[in-house]
Amino acid sequence: MAAVRLCRCRCRALLSRSAGALRARRGLAAGPEMHFGFQTVTEEERREKIYQVFENVAKKYDVMNDSMTLGIHRVWKDIFVHKMNPCPGTLLLDVAGGTGDIAFRFINYVHSVRQRQLQRKLKHHQNLSWQEIFESYQKDKFNSLGDSQVVVCDINREMLKVGKQKAQHLGYSEGLSWVLGNAEELPFDDDKFDVYTIAFGIRNVTRIDLALQEAYRVLKPGGRFLCLEFSHVSNPLLSRLYDLYSFQVIPVLGEVIAGDWKSYQYLVESIRQFPPQEELKAMIEDAGFFKVDYENLNFGIVAIHSGFKLHNENTSC
């Protein structure tokens, strides 16, 4: 059995190296040259440029998301959280989640599930006195998330600042924390989280392979990885229309609304440079995840990738 596990690990390492070679040619692995949109830059230049993009757009980030997608990004994020289907007690790490969209939806979802649980509990206690029901309800209402927690981790201080302000304005505080951290080197212990999410963030990570390895590391055995990201449109006619809208309209919106043409030109270029659905699926598998699949939304304008950490790699090799 030990020999079988060793063989499996060696095979995964070989697959990861061969996949790394392919990604190097696409500019996604370590090396002297990488892509920043359609520009060729060094790894350090890419990291600095992407940081600057989000410094520039942080205050207008949510408004631009509504403008660029005509509000459809809200539906995509709702579908994403419903696919997660978190239950009370879930510990979620939301990476690149600066303005809190996924975190707030997670809290709303878990709160709703928790409320239904409490209602069912009260129905089963019909024979209790009013005083007993009141005391039970009072005890449970102060734990409205059932010990669920979401940690929002983002590398950009400005994005986190906007997220914290938004949380305060909307009244979110219970079960929510904010951490400054790099997706490629997460400041968390191994085997800590039940779910790892990254929504419209992995495309902006300098080393996607390292970010995926870190996602695997911090998830508990049995934990789930979920990624929501712009992807590649499958319908040829829609693809042409989408390109026309992306390159002719989105940078103009960026200039008008956020005063920043270049950041949104980078956005549309980065989507075209991002790996298609099947290649990203293979990268997630290379990182050690099992049962990896994806779901296209709106003909592949965006895709949701999902995978599971089924065991602790350190203990099986």
Secondary structure, DSSP 8 states (H G I E B T S, - for coil): -HHHHHHHHHHHHHHHHHHHHHHHHHT-SSSS-EEETTEEE-HHHHHHHHHHHHHHHGGGHHHHHHHHHTTHHHHHHHHHHHHH---TT-EEEEET-TT-HHHHHHHHHHHHHHHHHHHHHHHTTTTS-HHHHHHHHHHHHTTTTTT-EEEEEES-HHHHHHHHHHHHHHT--TTEEEEE-BTTB-SS-TT-EEEEEEES-GGG-S-HHHHHHHHHHHEEEEEEEEEEEE-----HHHHHHHHHHHHHTHHHHIIIIIS-HHHHHHHHHHHHHS--HHHHHHHHHHTT-EEEEEEEEGGGTEEEEEEE--S-HHHH-
